[in-house]
Amino acid sequence: MQNVKEQIAPTHPIFQLTQTRILWSDYVMKKSTHKVMQQRLLVIAASGMFLFKKTAFPKGLAISRIIPYSALILVTADSQKMGFYMPKISMSLYHQNHVQIAAMVLAIRSILFGDKPRTLKKMFDDEISIEIEASKYNFKFDSILAERFLSLCVEIPSKDLIPEQMNDTYEGLKKFTKTATITPEMLTSNLFGPVAKAIAFDTNIDTLILKGLNFTLFVPYFIPIIQYNSSIHNIVMQSISFSGNLTPYFNIWKERTLFSANTYTFLDCQLSTKNFFMYFYSFKDYPADIQSLNFVHCNLNKASLFEIFKYLMTMNCFRVISELYFSEITSSDQLEAPLKQVFGSQFFQQHKNIRDFSLIDGSYNVNALLPVIVKRAESIAKLNFTKNTFLNPIEQITEFYQIEEINLSQCTFNSKSLLSFFSCLSGATNSPSRIILNQLSIISSEWTEFYNGLSECFIIPNLVMISWCDNMMNSQQFEKFVRFLIRQPKFSELGISNAISTDDSNNSLQYLSELIKSKPIRKLEIRGGEKSLGSELISILNDLLAEKTIKMLDVSGQGIGNEGLEIIGVLAGLCLEELRFDNNLPSDHDILIKILNKIINSKMSYCDWPKNDISACLQKIAANSRQAVQNDFMNLRNQFQGKFIINDELTNSIGIKKRKRTNSIFQRRIKSESIYLYPPKIDTNILMYRNSLVSDAITECFNKDYLKTDPLVEILEKLDNETSVKAYLQQQTQNA
């Protein structure tokens, strides 16, 4: 018999795609309206169920009926026949293997759609149910999202489907694994409806990026995503326009939904328009708690700043927010005074769950803002003021509450203001344990005055970590820096990448050796820059080996050679939990393979893959011998992937300039460390504002359709009323 796919290709564009898979086909029997048995060809494809009848002229096959898996609402089977039903269309068919066919359809439907858009109903005899449950069909798809898209395309009239267009969209969706990006070109396609539904029914995508769209045009396609998707947790709005009628969007949240995105990022957006605030106002009915709100490279004015914080203070969905992030904000107004006004208000007292607060690259005077925030924000654990100014001495802060980390990297200081910051930390009864001061901007002549002042008796009782990367020091400056660190009672973590001058590095490394012998160094980040320390660093590695306290080490780019790598291998088996060591110039592949095997057999939690050193080693091998060595490295990489999660680029998965995830070892925890030094304070007043319904559990476990038909609806509503927080408070008032 002619190849089935070739035979039916003219009947529907879906069969003209190379990606379309036919999983089963055979002739079946059906009864006509006159109870006459007729032969039909049944094709079970990954995209749907197709029933064909023979035609005399032209001789061939024609589609009799189509049932897309998304439209399938009922499957039946008894001892003789099987039935498949969608609204207004049904197939009641006979085949000797009808039970296996029904089981196959159920398996495909489950893989592609689960219980969406509705729970599939099944009616089987008991014996048939046992037989179907015993059938094991586990179909493998390269991309379930892309296959789901093709199945949804079957719902579109075939005359509107263009194979080339479907092919391009299919290949594009294969690239969507955890992140889906929607562009204007996609939005204008007649295939975007199936794309949006494919995303809506997905369970793997956790980030949705809307890029360059007019949001009002996207709303009709956003509706099914909101109705059915519960896996998306991150929404990124990049260069979005909010012009147009947003009323349909307001109505979305009036229906019950499982949509629970809890992180919103606005990137390159104009936030000073009325249209944006119309959009932002829609959060008043948002069904989930938003944990993180990020504004990156956006434009806003004084009025819009106040409006945003007003909504943050009054809307239920923001009451448990834990992170606020502002970066590269542009404005026609001076925002420092409004920010001080906001921070001096009741905002932080009302939001007692905020742990991370960032205000980056805005030329704000940190010395003026920091005391205001610290006095009000008792719950904050991390403050990030990267790339601002700190040109005046800061007033004394006596209590830092729960602040664990302050990041002032790339800030502009002078010697007096920087010394005042250290003095402020030294004078506080509860100072932060982690200070990040990378790549500071200070006039060269001011550095000497600062290090002379630092040599005074500054003692910061809680200081555990200081990151001082890209602040180049000569040996005299480094000596004073080390003397300061030795005086700190809890100090154990140091970042000095590209901070030791190679002109007199021998003296500086002697001071570093003294520090390692004096303090239990657990984390050391000492990456190489344009100039590396090379073999001079071997003495430091030997010190770390002798002390055995090091847990996390980053010596990337230092060119330590074979001898240094040998010590790294010993440390890996002895005490290291995490290691980064690429670009260290091994002489050949043998030494690198030896070290990699030691790392694989160690108890380490993480190690990066030294891809640059491997590439350099392979280039040194003769062409006729290279493949064998390359295979050895590939085998080692597979073992690495089994032991560690390998990320060649540790960056945010959304692939935009929002925030690149740092690959610093200081952002990772040693096994013995807890997540936070202090437990977060939970504001129990949020119970007054959150709708906590018994029926929500039913919706989560089953499907929202159950609530419309389940006989328990009335009793659930009664329970909702009797067990609500409002009812409880009323009862307490009456008892009082």
N, C-alpha and C positions, 0 to 999 in steps of 0.2 A: 504493500500500500504506500502511496506517495507520502512523503513526510507530512505529518499533520499540520505543522506550523506553516509550511509552504502552501499547503492546500487551502488553509483558512486565512492566509495573509490578506487577500483582497477584501475580506469581509469586514475588517475593522483595523484602524491604524495601530491599535495596541499590539497586533501580531506582526507588524512591520518593524518592530524594535528588536534589536539583538538581545536587549536586556529582559524581554518577556520570557518567562519560564513556563513551559507546559509541564505540569507535574503528573498528570494522568489524563488519558483519553480512551474512550471506547464507545461502542454503540450500546444504547440502552433502549428500553421500550417505554412508551407512554400510552395512556388511553386517550383517544379523541373524545370530543363532546358526544359522539355517538357510540361510545364505549368500544371503539375499534382500536386494537393495539397497533401502534405505529412505531417505526424505528427512527431513532434520533441519535446524533453524535453528541456525546457529552464531553466537553473539554474542561478540565479543572486546571486553570492557570493560577499563577501567583497573584494575578490581578483580579480574578473573578471567576464565576461559573458561566459557561457559555453553552447553550443548547442549539445545535444546528439541524436543519432539515435539508434533504436533497432537493435540488431544483433540476428540472428537465431542460430549461432554456433560460439562460445559458447553463450548460451542464456543470454542476458543481454543488457547492454548499452555500446556504444562506443562514444568517443568525435568526433563530426563532425566539429565543429569550436570553436575557442577560440578568444575572443577579450579582452585583458587587458585594464584596464581603461586608462593607460598611453598612449596607442596606439590609443585610440578612437579619431577620428578627426571630425566625423559628426554624428548627430542624427536627424532623420526625423520622422515625424508623420503626417498622414492625417486622414480622417474620417474612414478608413478601416484598415490601417496597420501601422507598425512602422519599422524604419530602423536604423541599427547601422553599421558604416563603419570605417575601418582602412585601411591602404595601403594593397591592394591585397586581402583583406578579407571583406566580408559584410554579414549582416543578414537582410533579409527582411521578417518580420514575421507578422502573423495575430493572434489576441487574442481579446476576448471581452473587456478586460481591458488594451488594448495596450497603451492608453494615460497615465494611472497610472504607467505602467511599464517603459515607457520612462521617466516620471518624477522621478521615483525611481533611474534609472541609472544616470540621470543628478545630482541628489542629492549626490549619492555616489562619482561620479567623482569630484564634486565640493569640497566635504569634504576632499578627499584624495589628490587631485592634484591641485585644484584651476584652474588657467589658464596655468598651466605648464604640459608638456614641450611646449605646444602650446595652443592657445585659441581654445576651442571647438566650432565648427560651428553647428548651429541649423537651421533647415528648417521646420517650422510648418505653417499650416493654421492659420488665425487669431483666429478662435474659439478654435482651439487646443492650441494655445499659452496662451489664457486666462485660459483654463482648467489646463494646466501644471503649470502656475504661481500660481493657487489657491491650487495646491497640496502641502502639507507640510510634507516632509519627513525629519526628524531630527535624523539620526542614531548616536548612541553613541558608541564610541570606547575607550577602555582602553588606547590605545596608537595609535594615528594616524600615527606616524612615523613607528611603527612596522607593522601596517596594510598596509601601503603604501609599505613597503618592501615585504610583501607577494604578493601583487599585481604585483610588478615588477619582482618577481621570476617567474611569469607565462610566462614572455617573454623568459625564459631559456628553452631549450629542456627538456622535462620531464625526459628523461633518465639520465640527469646530476643532478637531484635534489634528495637529500637524506633527508627524513622527519626529522630524528634526528638532522641533521645539520641545517635545517631550523628552527626547534623548538628552538635550543640553540641560534641561532642568533636573533630570534624573542624575546625571553626572555631577551637577552642582550640589545636590542634596547628599550625595555620598560623602562629601567633605564635611557635612554637618555631623559631628559626633556628640560633643557636649555643648557646642555653641551654634546657634542659628543666627545668621545675619540677613536682614531684610533691606533691600535697596530699592530705589525708585523704579529701576528697570524691572525688577521682579513684580512690583506692585501693579504695573501697567499691563502685565501679561494676563491673558485670559486663563492661564493655568494657575494663577496665584491662589484661587479658591482651594483647589486640591492641596497646594503647598501649605496653606494656613491650617487646613484641617489635619494634614499629616503631622504638623508640629503639635496641634492641639491634642491629638491622640497619642503622642509620644511619651515615653516614660524615662528617657535617658537625657534629653536636652535640659540643661540647667541654666543656660544663659541665652537670653534673647537680645540681639542688638538691632535697634532700628536706626538706620543710617541715612541721613539726608532726605527724610520723608516729610510730607505734610501729614501730621498725625491724624487729622480728621478723615483723610482718605483711607487710612489704615484701620480705623475703628470697626467697620463692618467685618473685617477679617480677624480682628482682635477678639471679637465676641466669642467664636468657638474656642479659641485658646483659653479665654477666661472661664468659659463654661466647663471645659473638660480637662485642662492640663493642671497637674499638681506637682510636676517635676521642676518647673522653671522657678528658680529662686533669685536670679539676677536679671534685671532689666536695665539696658544701657540705651539712653536716648542721645544719639550723636547727630549734631547739626539738624535738629528737628524744628519744624515750623508748626505752630499750634493755631494757625489762622483757620477760620471757618466755623461751622456750627458744631459745637461739642455736646449738645443736648443728648444725642444717642449714647454717647459715652457715659454720661451721668446715669442713664437708665440701666447700664450694664450691672452695676453693683447692687441694684435693688433685688436681683435674683440671687438665690443661694448658690454658692460656688465653692469649689475646693481650691481655687487659685490662691497661691500663697507666696508669691514673690516677696522676699523680705529685704532685698538690696536694690536700690535705685541709684543710677549714675546718670547725671546730665553732663554731657561733653560737648563743648563748642556750641552751646545754646544761648539764645537771647532770652534772658529771664526778666527783662524789664517791661514786658508787654502785658496788656490786659488779657490777651489770649492765653498766655502762660498761666496766669493766675486763675483763669477759668478752668484750665486743666488741673492745676494744683488743688483747686477747691474740691475736685471730685474725690480726693482722698478722704473726705469726711465720711463716706460710706464704705471705705475700703475694708475688705473682710479679714485681712491678716495683720499681724503686727510687723511693722517695718523695723528692721534691726540696724540697717546701715543706709545713710543718705550721703551721696557724693556729688559735688559740683566741681567740675574741672574745666578750666579755660572757658568759663561762661562770662557773660556780661550782665551785670545787675547794678542798680542804683540804690540810693539810700532807702527810698520807699519800698522797693522790692525786697531789700534785706529785711526790713521790719515786717513785711507781709509774710515772708517765709517763716520767720521765727514766731509770728503770731499763730500761723497754722500749726507749727510744731508744738506750740503750747496748748492748743485747743482741740486738736483732732485726736480721736481715740487711737488711731493706728500708729501714732508716733509716741505713745506714752511709755513704751519700753525700749525705745531706740537706744542702741549701745555705741554707735559710731557716727560721727559727723566729720566730713572731710571737705575742705575748701582748698582749691589749688588754682593758681594763675587766674584769679578773678580780676576782670577788667571793669572799670566803672568811670563814669563822668563825674562822680562824687567822691569826696574823701570819706572812706568807710571806717577809718580807725575810731572816730568819736562814736558813730552809731554802734560799732562792735562793743566798745566799752560800755555803752548804755545797755546793750542786750546782756552782756556778761554780768553787769552789775545788777540786773533785774532778778526776778525769781526763776529764771529759766532753768538754771542748773539745779536749784533746789527742787523744782518740779520734775526734772528728768534725772532721777537718782540711779538710773541704769547706764548712763553714758560712761563708757570705759575708755574709748579712743576719741581724741579730738585733734584735728589737724587744720592748720591755717598756714598755707604754704605759698611762697613766692608772691607776696603782695606788697612788699616794702613797708610792712607794718612795724611799728616800734614795739618790739617784744618786751622791752624793759617796762613799758607802760601797761601792756595787756596782761602779762603773766601774773602779776600780783592780784589783779582783779579776778582772773579766772580761778586761781588757786584758792582764794578766800571763799568763793562761791561754790566751786565744783568739788564737793567732797568725795564723789564716786569715781572720778577720772583716774585711770591707771596709766595712760600714755598720752603725752602732749607732743605734738610735732609742729614746730615753727620754722621748718627748713626754709632757707633763702629769704630771710627778712632782715631787719636791721636791729642792732642792739648797741647803740652808740652812747647811751647815758647809763650811769650806775643805777642798778635796780634797788628799790627799797627792800629792807629786810623782811623776809618771809619766815615766820617762826614755825609754821606747821604746813606740811605738804600733804597731809591726809593720806589718801591711798595712791598717790602718784608714784609709780614705779620707774617710769622712763620719761626723760625729756630729750627731744631731738632738736638741736639748734644748728645742724649742719648747714654750711654755705651761708651762714648769717654774717653780716658785716659788723665787726667789733672794733674797739680800740683797746689798748691795754687796760685802762681803768675800768671800762665796762665789763670786760671779761673777768678781771680779778674780782669785781663786785659780784658777779654771778657765783664764782667759787666761794666767796665770803658768805653769800646768802645761803648756799648749800651747807656750809660749815656751821653756820649759826642756827640752823633749823633743828628742832627736836626730832623730826621725822622726815629726813631728806630722801630723795629718790635713790634707788639702788643702781640705776642704769643711766648713763649720760652719753649722748652721741654728739660729738663735736667734730665732724669730718669737714675737711676742705673749708676752713674758716677764712674769711676775707679780712685781713689785717695788714696795715702798712708794715713793711719789713722792719723798719726801725722800732716799731712798737713791740715786736716779738721779744726782744731782749728785756725790755721793761717788764713784760708779762712774766717771763720765766724767772726773773729776779724776784718778783713779787710772789710767784708760786712757791718759791723755796721757803717762804715763811710757813708758820705752823698751821696750815689749813688741814683740818681733819674732818672728813665727811663720814660720819659714823656708819651709814648704811651703804656706802659706795662699794658695789660689787664689780661693775663693769664700766669701762670708759673706752669709747671708740674715738681715736685721734688720727684717723687715716687722712692722708694727703695734706698733712700739716708738716712740711719738711723741717727737720731739726738737725743742727750740727751737733757734735758730740758734747759741747758745753751745755747747750740747751737740753739735750736728751738726758744728761746727767741730772739736771735739776728736775726734769719731768719724772725720772725714775725715783728720785729722793721723795718727791711728793707721793708717788704711788706706794712706796714702801711704808709710809706712815699710815696708810688707810687700813683699818683693822680687818675689814671683810673683803678686801680686794682680791679678785681671782680671775678676771676676764679682761683681755687687752686687745685692742685693734690698732695696729700701727702700720698698716699697708702704705707703702710709698711715703713713709714718714722719716726714715733714717737716711741721711745723706751718705752717698757712696764715697764722698771725698775723704771722710775720716770715719768710715763705718767700723773699723776695727775697735776703736775706743768705745763707740756707741754700743757695739755688741757685748763688750765687757760689762757695761752697765746693765744691759738686758739680762746677761747671765746672772748678775748679782740679784736682779729682781726675781728671776725664776728660782733661785736658791733661797730667797727670803719669803716668797709668797707661794701658796699652793695654786699655781696657774692652771686653770681648767680649760679655758678657751684662749687661743692665740690666733689672731688673723694678721699675717705678715706677708701679704702678696707682693709680688714684684711689680714695678712700674716700667717706665722706659729704661731705667737702669736697675739691674737686679743685683742682689748680694752674692749670688753664686755660691761657691764653696765656702765662703766665709760664714755662711749660715749653719754649716755642719756642727760647729761647736755648740750652737744653741740647741740643735736637735739632740746632741749628746746630753746636754743639761736636762732637757725634757725627759729623755730616756732614764736618766739617773733619778730624777724626782718622782716619775711615774704618776703624776697628778693630772696630766693633760687628757682631756676628754674630746675636745673638738679642735682641729688644727687645719689652717688654710695657708699653704705655702705656694700657691699657684704662681707661676711665672717667675720663680726665683732662680731657676737654672742650677739646682743643687747637684745634678749629675748622679752618677751611679752610687757613689758613697752615701750621699744624702738619701737616695731612694732606698738603699739597704736599711738605713736607720728607720725610715718611714715604715718599711715592712715589719720591723721588730715592734715598733710602737703599735701598729695595727693589731698584732696578736697579743699585745700586752695590756693596753689601757684605752686605746682610742675607741670612741663611739661614732665619730664622724670625721671625714677627711676630704679635702680638696687639694689636688696636687698636680694638675696638668701643667704643661709647659715647663718641665724641669730638665729637659735635655738628656735623656738616657743615651748611652753610646750605641746601644743596639737593642733589638727586640727581645733578646733572651732575658736581660735584666728586668725589662718591663713585664714580661710574662711571669717571671718569678714573683715579682711584687704583687701582681694581680691575683695570683693563686693564693698568696698569703692573706690578702684582703678577703677573698671569697671564703677562705677557711676560718676567718676570724669571727668574733661575736659583734662586729660593728653593725650599727643601725643604718648608716648611709655612707656612700662614697661616690664622688662624681666619676664619670668615665673619662679617662685621659685621651680624648680623641685627637688632640693636636700632637701629642707625643707619639701616639700610635701611627698617625699619618707620616710624621717625620721618620720614624723607624722603617716604615714600609718603603719609603723613597730610597733608603740606603741599600735595599736588598735587590739583587739582580732580578731582572724581569722573569727569568725562567724558574726562580725559586719563590717569587713573591706570593703566588696564589696559595701555597701551602701554609705560609705564615699568616696570611690574611684569614684563612680558614680557622687557624688556631685562635686568632683574636675574635673571630665571630663566635666561636664556641664559648670563649670567656665572657663575651658580652651577653650571650644568652644566660649564662650562669649569674651574671650581674643582675640581669632583669629579674631573675628568680629570687635574688636575695635583696636587691634594692629597687626602688622606683627611680629609673634613670630619666632625668630631664636634661637634655643638652642645653636648653635655655630655660632657666627657672624664671619664667615670666608669666604674667597673668594670661589665662587661657583666652580672654576676649580679644587679644591681639590688637589692642589700641593703646593710646598713650595715657590711659587713665592712671594706673599706677603699676609700674613694673615691680613684680615681687622680688624683693632683695634676695640675693644668694649669700648674704652674710651669715656666718655661723651664729652670730649673736641673736638672730631672729628665730633660732631653733633651740629646743629645750634639751638639756641633759636628762637622761632617764630618771635621775633622782629628783628632778625639779617638778614642782606642781605647776599647774597652768597659771595660777595667780598667787601672789603672796597673800592677798587679802580676798576674802569671799565677797562677791558683789552684793550690795544692798538691794533688796527687792522692795519696791514701793508697792505695798499692799493696797494702796488706794486705787490701783488700776482695776481692781475687781469691780469697782463701781461703774466702770466704763466699758468693760468687755462683755459681749453677749456670749454667755456660756450656756449652750442648749444641749439637753440630752440627745436631741435628734441629730446633732452634729456628729456624734459617734456613729449613728446608723448611716449617715451620708458617707462618712469616711470609709466604713467597712464595706458598704454595698454600693449604692449609686443613688443619685438624687431622684431618679424616677421612682424608687421604692417609696419615697415619702408621699407620693401622690396617690398610691394605690394600697399601701400596706394597712391592714386593719388596726394596727397599733397607733396610727396617727393621733387619734383623739386622746388616748391615754398618755402618749408622749407629750402632747401639748399641756395636758394637766400636770404632768411631772415637771415640765419646763417652768410652769407658773409657780408650782409649790416649792421647787428647789432653787429658784433664782436667787441671786444675791439681793435683789430688791426686796423679795418676799422675806428673806432672812432678816434684813435690816428693819423692815416694818415690824416683824415679830419681836425683835429685840426692843424696839421703841415701845410697843404695846406692853411688854413685860416690865419695862422700866416704869 
